[in-house]
Amino acid sequence: MTQKFEIGDEVAVLDEAVSGKVIGVNSTEISIESTDGFIMKFHEKELVKVNNSSVLSGFFSSQSLSSVLKDKEDPKKRSFVKEKKSRKDEFVLEVDLHIEKLVPSKRGMSNYDILTLQMETAKRQLDFAIKNRMPKLVFIHGVGEGILKAELDFLLGRYDGISFQDANYQKYGLGATEVYIKQQVK
């Protein structure tokens, strides 16, 4: 069912909250002046006459024209339910202290140089986590002879407000330490 629009017809746009008066008809393109005074062009299928209730009754079977227009003008407020994130969803900073992850090549580095670089990286990442109020981080140190783990335990023992333990065995195996940072309320 196509409608014929004439200049002066009161119209509403189907998919937008715009209504106005027809000011020009050009084939299937209709020019309207909106109630706000803007001139807009629409295809005839995008418009519906509002002063012809017999045409509108076919579109809206049980609703009155005024209720349809009111729904169109006042968008419904959507309710947003804030989801609580579980502790599992928190970001955990994982720091891999394996030397291959820290430098492109360890050639020419002594064991002392390697251990020093690993400990400096661990200290820098721990300070970063504390500064950025991260609740938890994991140092991946590997199993090896246990020297890096012992040094890491010594470093962590010098910090106040943190606790540490072996990390989740299923996820990291034996070669990781989990650090919990107790945040100070300022």
Phi and psi restraints in degrees (value plus and minus 20) as a CYANA .aco file:
   2 THR   PHI    -119.4   -79.4
   2 THR   PSI     122.8   162.8
   3 GLN   PHI    -120.9   -80.9
   3 GLN   PSI     128.4   168.4
   4 LYS   PHI    -121.1   -81.1
   4 LYS   PSI     103.6   143.6
   5 PHE   PHI    -119.6   -79.6
   5 PHE   PSI     122.3   162.3
   6 GLU   PHI    -147.3  -107.3
   6 GLU   PSI     136.5   176.5
   7 ILE   PHI     -80.6   -40.6
   7 ILE   PSI     110.9   150.9
   8 GLY   PHI      82.2   122.2
   8 GLY   PSI     -32.9     7.1
   9 ASP   PHI     -85.9   -45.9
   9 ASP   PSI     119.8   159.8
  10 GLU   PHI    -104.1   -64.1
  10 GLU   PSI     107.7   147.7
  11 VAL   PHI    -153.9  -113.9
  11 VAL   PSI     140.5   180.5
  12 ALA   PHI    -150.2  -110.2
  12 ALA   PSI     128.1   168.1
  13 VAL   PHI    -107.1   -67.1
  13 VAL   PSI     113.3   153.3
  14 LEU   PHI     -84.6   -44.6
  14 LEU   PSI     -66.4   -26.4
  15 ASP   PHI    -121.2   -81.2
  15 ASP   PSI     -10.4    29.6
  16 GLU   PHI    -157.8  -117.8
  16 GLU   PSI     141.7   181.7
  17 ALA   PHI    -109.4   -69.4
  17 ALA   PSI      40.7    80.7
  18 VAL   PHI    -149.4  -109.4
  18 VAL   PSI     116.1   156.1
  19 SER   PHI    -161.8  -121.8
  19 SER   PSI     142.6   182.6
  20 GLY   PHI     156.8   196.8
  20 GLY   PSI    -178.5  -138.5
  21 LYS   PHI    -140.9  -100.9
  21 LYS   PSI     118.5   158.5
  22 VAL   PHI     -88.6   -48.6
  22 VAL   PSI     108.8   148.8
  23 ILE   PHI    -138.8   -98.8
  23 ILE   PSI     -27.6    12.4
  24 GLY   PHI    -184.7  -144.7
  24 GLY   PSI     123.0   163.0
  25 VAL   PHI    -146.7  -106.7
  25 VAL   PSI     102.7   142.7
  26 ASN   PHI    -152.4  -112.4
  26 ASN   PSI      74.7   114.7
  27 SER   PHI      38.8    78.8
  27 SER   PSI    -133.7   -93.7
  28 THR   PHI    -119.0   -79.0
  28 THR   PSI     -20.0    20.0
  29 GLU   PHI    -118.5   -78.5
  29 GLU   PSI     104.9   144.9
  30 ILE   PHI    -133.0   -93.0
  30 ILE   PSI     109.5   149.5
  31 SER   PHI    -117.8   -77.8
  31 SER   PSI     112.0   152.0
  32 ILE   PHI    -147.2  -107.2
  32 ILE   PSI     134.5   174.5
  33 GLU   PHI    -126.2   -86.2
  33 GLU   PSI      96.7   136.7
  34 SER   PHI     -89.9   -49.9
  34 SER   PSI     147.0   187.0
  35 THR   PHI     -83.9   -43.9
  35 THR   PSI     -37.9     2.1
  36 ASP   PHI    -108.6   -68.6
  36 ASP   PSI     -23.1    16.9
  37 GLY   PHI      73.7   113.7
  37 GLY   PSI     -11.3    28.7
  38 PHE   PHI    -110.7   -70.7
  38 PHE   PSI     122.4   162.4
  39 ILE   PHI    -113.6   -73.6
  39 ILE   PSI     104.8   144.8
  40 MET   PHI    -154.9  -114.9
  40 MET   PSI     133.9   173.9
  41 LYS   PHI    -135.9   -95.9
  41 LYS   PSI     117.8   157.8
  42 PHE   PHI    -158.7  -118.7
  42 PHE   PSI     135.5   175.5
  43 HIS   PHI     -94.5   -54.5
  43 HIS   PSI     128.1   168.1
  44 GLU   PHI     -79.8   -39.8
  44 GLU   PSI     -46.3    -6.3
  45 LYS   PHI     -94.4   -54.4
  45 LYS   PSI     -33.8     6.2
  46 GLU   PHI    -108.8   -68.8
  46 GLU   PSI     -25.9    14.1
  47 LEU   PHI    -135.8   -95.8
  47 LEU   PSI     135.6   175.6
  48 VAL   PHI    -161.0  -121.0
  48 VAL   PSI     120.3   160.3
  49 LYS   PHI     -93.1   -53.1
  49 LYS   PSI     117.5   157.5
  50 VAL   PHI    -121.7   -81.7
  50 VAL   PSI     -36.3     3.7
  51 ASN   PHI    -113.5   -73.5
  51 ASN   PSI     -14.3    25.7
  52 ASN   PHI    -138.2   -98.2
  52 ASN   PSI      67.6   107.6
  53 SER   PHI     -90.9   -50.9
  53 SER   PSI     -40.3    -0.3
  54 SER   PHI     -89.8   -49.8
  54 SER   PSI     -55.7   -15.7
  55 VAL   PHI     -89.4   -49.4
  55 VAL   PSI     -61.1   -21.1
  56 LEU   PHI     -89.9   -49.9
  56 LEU   PSI     -48.3    -8.3
  57 SER   PHI     -82.7   -42.7
  57 SER   PSI     -46.0    -6.0
  58 GLY   PHI     -89.7   -49.7
  58 GLY   PSI     -48.5    -8.5
  59 PHE   PHI    -100.3   -60.3
  59 PHE   PSI     -58.4   -18.4
  60 PHE   PHI    -141.2  -101.2
  60 PHE   PSI      75.6   115.6
  61 SER   PHI     -86.4   -46.4
  61 SER   PSI     -74.4   -34.4
  62 SER   PHI    -124.4   -84.4
  62 SER   PSI     -29.8    10.2
  63 GLN   PHI    -115.6   -75.6
  63 GLN   PSI     127.2   167.2
  64 SER   PHI     -99.8   -59.8
  64 SER   PSI     137.6   177.6
  65 LEU   PHI     -79.6   -39.6
  65 LEU   PSI     -61.7   -21.7
  66 SER   PHI     -84.5   -44.5
  66 SER   PSI     -57.7   -17.7
  67 SER   PHI     -89.8   -49.8
  67 SER   PSI     -54.7   -14.7
  68 VAL   PHI     -86.3   -46.3
  68 VAL   PSI     -65.2   -25.2
  69 LEU   PHI     -86.1   -46.1
  69 LEU   PSI     -55.5   -15.5
  70 LYS   PHI     -86.1   -46.1
  70 LYS   PSI     -63.0   -23.0
  71 ASP   PHI     -80.4   -40.4
  71 ASP   PSI     -55.6   -15.6
  72 LYS   PHI     -89.8   -49.8
  72 LYS   PSI     -57.5   -17.5
  73 GLU   PHI     -98.0   -58.0
  73 GLU   PSI     -60.2   -20.2
  74 ASP   PHI    -122.9   -82.9
  74 ASP   PSI      79.2   119.2
  75 PRO   PHI     -85.6   -45.6
  75 PRO   PSI     121.7   161.7
  76 LYS   PHI     -89.6   -49.6
  76 LYS   PSI     120.3   160.3
  77 LYS   PHI     -96.7   -56.7
  77 LYS   PSI     111.0   151.0
  78 ARG   PHI    -110.6   -70.6
  78 ARG   PSI     120.9   160.9
  79 SER   PHI    -115.3   -75.3
  79 SER   PSI     116.7   156.7
  80 PHE   PHI    -133.0   -93.0
  80 PHE   PSI     106.8   146.8
  81 VAL   PHI    -121.5   -81.5
  81 VAL   PSI     100.4   140.4
  82 LYS   PHI     -99.4   -59.4
  82 LYS   PSI     104.2   144.2
  83 GLU   PHI    -106.5   -66.5
  83 GLU   PSI     116.6   156.6
  84 LYS   PHI    -101.0   -61.0
  84 LYS   PSI     113.4   153.4
  85 LYS   PHI    -108.6   -68.6
  85 LYS   PSI     118.1   158.1
  86 SER   PHI    -100.1   -60.1
  86 SER   PSI     147.8   187.8
  87 ARG   PHI     -83.5   -43.5
  87 ARG   PSI     -43.9    -3.9
  88 LYS   PHI     -87.7   -47.7
  88 LYS   PSI     -45.9    -5.9
  89 ASP   PHI    -102.6   -62.6
  89 ASP   PSI     -27.2    12.8
  90 GLU   PHI     -86.8   -46.8
  90 GLU   PSI     128.7   168.7
  91 PHE   PHI     -94.8   -54.8
  91 PHE   PSI     112.9   152.9
  92 VAL   PHI    -139.5   -99.5
  92 VAL   PSI     102.4   142.4
  93 LEU   PHI     -95.6   -55.6
  93 LEU   PSI     100.2   140.2
  94 GLU   PHI    -127.4   -87.4
  94 GLU   PSI     104.5   144.5
  95 VAL   PHI    -135.7   -95.7
  95 VAL   PSI      92.5   132.5
  96 ASP   PHI    -109.0   -69.0
  96 ASP   PSI      96.2   136.2
  97 LEU   PHI    -114.0   -74.0
  97 LEU   PSI     -14.2    25.8
  98 HIS   PHI     -80.1   -40.1
  98 HIS   PSI     114.9   154.9
  99 ILE   PHI     -79.9   -39.9
  99 ILE   PSI     -52.1   -12.1
 100 GLU   PHI     -83.6   -43.6
 100 GLU   PSI     -45.0    -5.0
 101 LYS   PHI    -104.9   -64.9
 101 LYS   PSI     -36.8     3.2
 102 LEU   PHI    -116.9   -76.9
 102 LEU   PSI     -53.1   -13.1
 103 VAL   PHI    -153.5  -113.5
 103 VAL   PSI     132.2   172.2
 104 PRO   PHI     -86.1   -46.1
 104 PRO   PSI     -53.2   -13.2
 105 SER   PHI    -169.3  -129.3
 105 SER   PSI     113.8   153.8
 106 LYS   PHI    -113.8   -73.8
 106 LYS   PSI     -12.8    27.2
 107 ARG   PHI     -78.8   -38.8
 107 ARG   PSI     112.6   152.6
 108 GLY   PHI      67.5   107.5
 108 GLY   PSI     -23.7    16.3
 109 MET   PHI    -116.6   -76.6
 109 MET   PSI     115.5   155.5
 110 SER   PHI    -102.2   -62.2
 110 SER   PSI     148.0   188.0
 111 ASN   PHI     -79.1   -39.1
 111 ASN   PSI     -56.5   -16.5
 112 TYR   PHI     -83.0   -43.0
 112 TYR   PSI     -65.2   -25.2
 113 ASP   PHI     -81.7   -41.7
 113 ASP   PSI     -62.3   -22.3
 114 ILE   PHI     -83.2   -43.2
 114 ILE   PSI     -68.8   -28.8
 115 LEU   PHI     -82.9   -42.9
 115 LEU   PSI     -59.4   -19.4
 116 THR   PHI     -82.8   -42.8
 116 THR   PSI     -65.1   -25.1
 117 LEU   PHI     -83.1   -43.1
 117 LEU   PSI     -62.0   -22.0
 118 GLN   PHI     -83.3   -43.3
 118 GLN   PSI     -62.5   -22.5
 119 MET   PHI     -91.0   -51.0
 119 MET   PSI     -56.9   -16.9
 120 GLU   PHI     -84.2   -44.2
 120 GLU   PSI     -60.0   -20.0
 121 THR   PHI     -83.7   -43.7
 121 THR   PSI     -64.9   -24.9
 122 ALA   PHI     -81.0   -41.0
 122 ALA   PSI     -64.9   -24.9
 123 LYS   PHI     -84.4   -44.4
 123 LYS   PSI     -64.6   -24.6
 124 ARG   PHI     -82.1   -42.1
 124 ARG   PSI     -63.6   -23.6
 125 GLN   PHI     -89.0   -49.0
 125 GLN   PSI     -57.1   -17.1
 126 LEU   PHI     -85.2   -45.2
 126 LEU   PSI     -64.4   -24.4
 127 ASP   PHI     -81.6   -41.6
 127 ASP   PSI     -59.6   -19.6
 128 PHE   PHI     -81.5   -41.5
 128 PHE   PSI     -65.1   -25.1
 129 ALA   PHI     -84.0   -44.0
 129 ALA   PSI     -61.4   -21.4
 130 ILE   PHI     -85.4   -45.4
 130 ILE   PSI     -65.8   -25.8
 131 LYS   PHI     -81.5   -41.5
 131 LYS   PSI     -57.8   -17.8
 132 ASN   PHI    -113.9   -73.9
 132 ASN   PSI      -6.1    33.9
 133 ARG   PHI      35.2    75.2
 133 ARG   PSI      22.2    62.2
 134 MET   PHI    -102.2   -62.2
 134 MET   PSI     113.7   153.7
 135 PRO   PHI     -96.8   -56.8
 135 PRO   PSI     -40.4    -0.4
 136 LYS   PHI    -174.3  -134.3
 136 LYS   PSI     125.4   165.4
 137 LEU   PHI    -166.4  -126.4
 137 LEU   PSI     139.4   179.4
 138 VAL   PHI    -144.7  -104.7
 138 VAL   PSI     106.6   146.6
 139 PHE   PHI    -118.3   -78.3
 139 PHE   PSI     103.2   143.2
 140 ILE   PHI    -118.6   -78.6
 140 ILE   PSI      91.2   131.2
 141 HIS   PHI    -134.4   -94.4
 141 HIS   PSI     -33.4     6.6
 142 GLY   PHI      62.7   102.7
 142 GLY   PSI     153.0   193.0
 143 VAL   PHI    -108.2   -68.2
 143 VAL   PSI     -87.1   -47.1
 144 GLY   PHI      29.7    69.7
 144 GLY   PSI    -164.3  -124.3
 145 GLU   PHI    -110.4   -70.4
 145 GLU   PSI     -25.1    14.9
 146 GLY   PHI      69.3   109.3
 146 GLY   PSI     -14.7    25.3
 147 ILE   PHI     -88.8   -48.8
 147 ILE   PSI     -67.2   -27.2
 148 LEU   PHI     -82.2   -42.2
 148 LEU   PSI     -61.2   -21.2
 149 LYS   PHI     -82.4   -42.4
 149 LYS   PSI     -62.7   -22.7
 150 ALA   PHI     -83.3   -43.3
 150 ALA   PSI     -63.9   -23.9
 151 GLU   PHI     -84.2   -44.2
 151 GLU   PSI     -60.2   -20.2
 152 LEU   PHI     -83.5   -43.5
 152 LEU   PSI     -64.3   -24.3
 153 ASP   PHI     -79.7   -39.7
 153 ASP   PSI     -60.8   -20.8
 154 PHE   PHI     -83.4   -43.4
 154 PHE   PSI     -64.4   -24.4
 155 LEU   PHI     -82.1   -42.1
 155 LEU   PSI     -67.8   -27.8
 156 LEU   PHI     -85.4   -45.4
 156 LEU   PSI     -52.3   -12.3
 157 GLY   PHI     -86.1   -46.1
 157 GLY   PSI     -39.5     0.5
 158 ARG   PHI    -104.4   -64.4
 158 ARG   PSI     -28.8    11.2
 159 TYR   PHI    -115.1   -75.1
 159 TYR   PSI     116.9   156.9
 160 ASP   PHI    -107.7   -67.7
 160 ASP   PSI     128.8   168.8
 161 GLY   PHI      61.0   101.0
 161 GLY   PSI      -4.8    35.2
 162 ILE   PHI    -151.2  -111.2
 162 ILE   PSI     132.7   172.7
 163 SER   PHI    -150.3  -110.3
 163 SER   PSI     134.9   174.9
 164 PHE   PHI    -166.7  -126.7
 164 PHE   PSI     137.2   177.2
 165 GLN   PHI    -178.3  -138.3
 165 GLN   PSI     151.9   191.9
 166 ASP   PHI     -83.1   -43.1
 166 ASP   PSI     119.6   159.6
 167 ALA   PHI     -95.5   -55.5
 167 ALA   PSI     153.1   193.1
 168 ASN   PHI     -73.1   -33.1
 168 ASN   PSI      98.1   138.1
 169 TYR   PHI     -84.4   -44.4
 169 TYR   PSI     -59.2   -19.2
 170 GLN   PHI     -83.4   -43.4
 170 GLN   PSI     -54.0   -14.0
 171 LYS   PHI    -109.0   -69.0
 171 LYS   PSI     -60.4   -20.4
 172 TYR   PHI    -134.6   -94.6
 172 TYR   PSI     -30.3     9.7
 173 GLY   PHI      55.9    95.9
 173 GLY   PSI    -174.2  -134.2
 174 LEU   PHI    -105.9   -65.9
 174 LEU   PSI     -30.8     9.2
 175 GLY   PHI    -118.4   -78.4
 175 GLY   PSI      25.1    65.1
 176 ALA   PHI    -169.5  -129.5
 176 ALA   PSI     131.1   171.1
 177 THR   PHI    -144.9  -104.9
 177 THR   PSI     111.2   151.2
 178 GLU   PHI    -118.3   -78.3
 178 GLU   PSI     112.2   152.2
 179 VAL   PHI    -137.8   -97.8
 179 VAL   PSI     107.3   147.3
 180 TYR   PHI    -126.8   -86.8
 180 TYR   PSI     109.7   149.7
 181 ILE   PHI    -127.2   -87.2
 181 ILE   PSI      99.6   139.6
 182 LYS   PHI    -103.8   -63.8
 182 LYS   PSI      98.0   138.0
 183 GLN   PHI    -101.0   -61.0
 183 GLN   PSI     115.4   155.4
 184 GLN   PHI    -105.7   -65.7
 184 GLN   PSI     110.9   150.9
 185 VAL   PHI    -100.5   -60.5
 185 VAL   PSI     105.6   145.6
